[in-house]
Amino acid sequence: MRAIVLASASPRRKQLLEQLGLKFIVDPSECSEELSADSEPHSLARAISLEKAKRVVSRHNDAVVIAADTFGVFEGHIIGKPRNAAEARDILTALSGHCHSVVTGFSVADTRTGRITTSSVETRVFMKCLTPVEIDAYVKSGEPLDKAGAYAIQGLGAAIVERIEGDFFNVVGLPLFALCRILEEFDIKIF
């Protein structure tokens, strides 16, 4: 059986692949996730995921490598992970009461054949109007500090998201439906 390699240190992506019942190893790409404000979001997400996959492919024989990159987009600006509590407050204040998008680019690479498929998925997220007290309490929880967009929809952040349009798992960090369709093209079946 061919190895499946997750080219990410994200505990959320690891949990999502485990949820699918896949057996895999984790080998983070250690690739820079430099977010250029001038880039088109889908192109940037696909380019970063492709670079992550390429860095890991050379380290494995007869494996399928999965790489991804996720960030938020609000009013045309890319939102990554906040660097500190003050930046998390600023992001949450901006998103409060508005809709933003979460874009994930992902790549699947076959180390045996050299074949690589890259795609991206967008989900719209509608945030409730947050009071300054709510924002401060959420930031103090620590949850926003290592999350794209400064919230975790699968955690305490569920209390601040009114609704979404699209793939929930994409907001967590890996669009499972789209990923499963591409994995089938690489002869990896979930069922």
N, C-alpha and C positions, 0 to 999 in steps of 0.2 A: 504494500500500500504506500502511495506517495505521501510525503510529509506535507503538511500545511503549515505555513509560517506566517505569523502575525508580525508585521514590521512596525510595531507600535508598543510603547510602554504604557499606554492608556489602560488603566484598570477597567474603565467603562467598555472599551472595545473588547477587551478580554472577556468580560462578563457576557457581552452580546454574542460572541462566537460560542462561548460555552452554552448559552441558552439554546443555540441551534443544535447542540449535541456534537459539535465538531471536535475532533482531537487535533491539537495543534501545539506548536512551540512558539514562544515569544522571542523575537530577536529585533529589538528596537533599531531603527535606522540611524538614529543620532544625526538626523538631517536638520539643517536650519529651517525654521518655519517663518522666515522673513515675510511679513505681510506688506505688500506694496499697495499703498492707497490708490495708486493710479491704475492698477490692474483690474480687468473685468473679473468679477468674483468666481464664476464657474471655471474660467481659463486658469486662474491662479490656483484654485483648489485642485484641479486636475494636474497641473504642473508640479505642485508640491507633492502630491501623492505619487506621481510617477517617479520623481526624484527619490523619494523614500524607498519605493519598490526596487529601483535600480541599484541602490546602495546595498540592499540586502540580498538580491538575486545572486551575486557573485560568491556569497558565503555558503550556498546550499546547492546540493546536487539532487536532481529528481524531486523537486518540490514545487508547490504552488504558493506564491508569496502574495499576501494581502496587505496593502498599505492604504492609509487614508489621512485626510486633513479636513478639519471642520472649523468654521468661523462664522460669526454673525455679520450681517450687512444691514445697515440702517441709514436711510437717506443717501444711498450711494457710497457710504463709507464702510470699510471693512473693520470689524470689531474682533479683535483676538482676545487673548486672556489678559485680565488686568495684572499689572505689575505690582500693585499694592492696594491697600484698602481704599485710599483716596480715589484711585482710578476706578475701582469697582463701584464706589458711590457715584462717580460721574457717569459711568456707563448705565447703571440702573436708573439714575435720574433721567437720562436721555430716553431710555426705552419705556419708561413709565407711561402707561396709557396709550401706547402706540403699537403698531405692527412692525415687526422686522423679519428678516429672513435668516434662516440658518442654511448654509451651503456646505455640503461635504463632497469632496472629490475623493474617489477611491480608484485604486489600480489593482489588477490581478495579473500576476506574471507567472509564466511557466518556465522554470529554470532549465528544463530539458530541451524545449523547442525554441525558447527565446520569445515566445508570443506574449504580448502584453496588451491588456484591454483596460482603458481608462474611461471613467464616466463621472458624472456628478449629479447630485440630487439637491433640490431646494424645498424647504418647508417654511411656511409662513407661521409666525408666532405672534399672538396677540397678548400683550402684557397688560395686566390690570393697572389702574392708577395707584401708584404707591405713595404713601406719606413719607416724609423724611424719617419719622420714627421707625417705620417698617424697613426702609432701606438700611438705616443704621443697625437695626437688630439683625437683618439678614447678613450684612457684611460682617458683623461681630461673630456670627455663627462660623465664619471661616469658609463656608461652602463656595462662595463666588470666586475665591482667589486663584483657583487653577482651572477655571472653566471658561471656555469661549463665550463671550457675551455676558460674563459675570453671573451666571446662574446655572443651576443643575435641575432640569425639568424632572429628572427621575428621583430627586431628593426633596429637600425643603423648598426648593424653587417651584415645585408643583403648586404651591399656594399662591404664587404670583402670576401664573400663566392662565389667562381666561380660556383660551382655546388655541388650537393649531389647525392649519390646513396642510395636509401632506403626511409624510412618514414620521411618526413619533420617534422611532429609533434613530432617524437621521439627526434629530435634535440632540439625542444622547451621544452621537458620534459615529454611527455606522448605519447607513440605510439598508436594513436587512433584506427587504423584498428585492430591491435592485441588485444587491450583492448576490443573493441566492440565484437569481436568473443568470448572472454572469458566471458564477461558479459552475452551474450546469454545463455551460459551454466548455469548461475545463474538465468535464467529467467528474465533478464533485457533486454528488447528490445528497440532499438533506434527508429525503425519504427513500 
